[in-house]
Amino acid sequence: MTDKQTKSIIESIGRIIRNDIKKYMSEGERAIEINTKIPYIAIQTYPNTEYYFQGDEAQNLLNEAKIGCDKFNVTIEDYILYLASNW
């Protein structure tokens, strides 16, 4: 698979998850929340499917996502949602 194809898949997964959140969750809920100061990451991929990372786990995920978003030229949020879609 080429980087261009992978980029397209990552962005598509981000859109799909965000659309599901809009469809099934209350207004204002987000698919992903990232705080780099604490650090923590809260991810909601589908109704009733949530992941939460803090401290070293969150920092490791942010580091991995930074590499992926630089390689594929996607947002860090889309890359983390892409990773979460495979958990």
C-alpha positions in Angstrom: 0.0 0.0 0.0 1.4 3.4 -0.9 1.6 6.3 1.6 -1.1 8.1 -0.5 -3.5 5.2 -0.1 -2.7 5.0 3.6 -3.3 8.7 4.1 -6.7 8.3 2.4 -7.6 5.4 4.7 -6.6 7.3 7.8 -8.6 10.4 6.8 -11.6 8.2 5.9 -11.6 6.5 9.3 -11.4 9.9 11.0 -14.5 11.1 9.1 -16.4 7.9 9.7 -15.8 8.0 13.4 -16.7 11.7 13.7 -19.9 11.1 11.7 -20.8 8.3 14.0 -20.3 10.5 17.1 -22.5 13.2 15.5 -25.2 10.6 14.8 -25.3 8.7 18.0 -24.0 11.0 20.7 -25.2 14.3 22.2 -24.3 17.6 20.7 -20.8 18.8 21.7 -19.3 15.4 22.2 -16.0 14.8 20.4 -14.4 11.7 19.0 -11.1 12.6 20.6 -9.8 15.0 23.3 -6.1 15.6 23.7 -4.4 17.5 26.5 -0.6 17.6 26.0 0.1 19.4 29.4 -1.1 16.6 31.7 -0.9 14.6 29.2 -4.1 12.6 28.6 -6.1 11.4 25.6 -9.7 10.5 25.6 -11.1 8.6 22.6 -14.7 7.7 21.7 -14.9 5.6 18.6 -18.4 4.3 18.7 -21.3 4.6 21.2 -20.1 3.0 24.4 -16.5 2.4 23.2 -14.1 4.7 25.0 -10.4 4.6 25.6 -8.5 6.8 28.0 -4.7 7.3 28.3 -2.8 9.4 30.8 0.8 10.0 31.8 3.4 7.9 30.1 0.8 5.9 28.1 -0.6 9.1 26.7 2.8 10.5 25.9 3.8 7.3 24.1 0.6 7.4 22.0 1.3 11.0 21.2 4.8 10.2 20.2 3.7 7.4 17.9 0.9 9.5 16.4 3.4 12.4 15.8 5.5 10.0 13.7 2.5 8.8 11.8 1.0 12.2 11.1 4.3 13.5 9.9 4.8 10.4 7.6 1.3 10.5 6.1 0.6 14.2 6.4 -2.6 13.8 8.4 -3.8 15.4 11.6 -2.7 13.8 14.9 -6.4 13.3 15.8 -7.1 11.4 12.6 -4.0 9.2 13.2 -5.0 8.4 16.7 -8.5 7.5 15.6 -7.0 5.3 12.9 -4.9 3.5 15.5 -8.0 3.2 17.8 -10.0 1.6 15.0 -7.7 -1.4 15.1 -7.9 -2.0 18.9 
